[in-house]
Amino acid sequence: MKSVRLTVSGNRYEIKLEDAFADFVNRDLQESGIELEQDNQPDKLLKAYLRLAKQTTSYEDEIELLIETLDSL
C-alpha cells in the first residue's frame, strides 16, 4: 500500500491505495496540474476529475465502436 497525499484549501488528505493504483493517481494528478506538496484550489481538483471523466467517456465510446465492429464481422 502506498499513500496519495494532497492538500486542498489548506486541508491535507492522505489516502492509502494499492501500489500500482497509487502510482497512477499520483502521476495523473501531477499531469493535471495538481501540486502534491503544495496547497491546491478546489477548481484544480475539479478540472483533474473532469479530465479523467472525459477520458473515461472516450474509452467507453471506443469500446462501443469495437463491440459494434466485432458484431458485424
N, C-alpha and C positions, 0 to 999 in steps of 0.2 A: 504494500500500500504506500502511495505517495500522497503528499499534500498539494493542494492548489490553494494558494494564498492570494487574497485580493482585498484591496481597500476601496470602498465606495463611500463618498461623502463623509469621510472620517471614521467609518466603521470598518474594522478589519475582520475578514471572514477567512476561515480555513476549513477546507473540505478534504477528507481523505477519500481517494479513489484508487481503483486498480492501477497498477503502474503504467501500462500502455495507454489507458484512457486518460490518466492524469497528464502524461506527456502530450497527448493530442490536445487536451483542453488548454494547457499552458501555451503550447505553440499557437493554437488558434486564437487565443486571447491576445497574444502579442501581435500576431498578424492583423488583428482587428484594431490595433492601436491602444490596447489596454496596457497600462503600466503595472507590472506585478509588484513592484517595490515602491510605488508612489500612489497617492490618492487619486481616484478617478471620479469623474462626474457620472451620475446615473445615465445620462444620454449616451455616453460612450458604451456602457454595458448594453443598453437597448440596441444600439447600432450593431454591436457584435452579435446579439441574438438574431436580429433581422438578417444579418449576413448569412448566418447558419440556416435560418428558415428559408431564405431564397435558394441556398444550395440544396436543401432537402427537397424543395418543390421541383427544382431542376432534375434532381436524381429520380424523383418519382415519375416525372414526365418521360425521362429516358427509359425507365423500366417499363412503363406502359407501352411505349413505342416498340421496345424489344419484344414484349409479350405479343403484341399485335403482329409483328413481323414473323415471329415463330409460329403463331397460329395460322398464318396464311401460307406457310410452307407445306 
